[in-house]
Amino acid sequence: MPTDPPAPPETPASENAPEPAAGVREPKKPAGTWIPLVRIGGVRIYLDPMVAVLLGLLLTASDSDSPSDMFVVAGILLGSVLLHELAHAWMARHRGLAVGGIFLHLVPYAYVERGAPQDELRVALAGPALNLILAGLLFACPAVRDGFAWTQPERWFDTPLGAAAAINLLMGVFNLVPALPADGGRALRAGLMTKTAPGTAYAWTARAGTYVGAGFLFLAVLLWPSADSFGVAVLGVFFILTAWREARAGMAERARERARARDERVG
Ligand SMILES: [Zn+2]
């Protein structure tokens, strides 16, 4: 999950702003209408009203034979997503960065202040790390591990604990894909920025994203005509489009870096 949206809108924090805890800075929150929910560990959770309506429609329109099972899996999924975003937010706060909250949009995200590359690296890795730790703890329990049908994905969600282990494992692994807007892409960019100029780091991250996107497109061809093929192809196109945007940002950054270098020589 992204740790911040691609283009943070400039919205004053005065309206509907969460009450900041004493001594803790609260950055502006994204534009739009948000339903404030609970505050967990000092971080306010907000819900997009459209997502609330969609969730309600999905759950009431379900023709599943066992709706209670669906509620359980949906609850585990939501809980795992929340913990993932909270890990980003808590790490950001731990590194001294301001945290605006967690926003349950169609793609949920934590809204945090950008920091030094070392801070961004840790913030990006905190989310998937928490999911992998949870998955590891769950699979360490014989009750979960022994009954888990590794070769039959359709049975992964048969038991609540198995579902929690599978969801956290998948979330952890998928978010570490080294392509933006996945956390892995953000971590790669931050890691490169500790070693090289931002423009070069952007260019390399864009390259990685293009390769990952191409890999997903190739996988879609292999999966054809399975039902998963279309979704995998959409994901591939999404990674490639995000990589192109990153490449453009990299070119702009490199132009600025060159201009700064010229300025220094003239001055
Ligand atoms: Zn994330």
Residues whose N, C-alpha, C, O or C-beta is under 5 A from the ligand:
A	BS01	ZN	M1 P2 T3 G127 D183
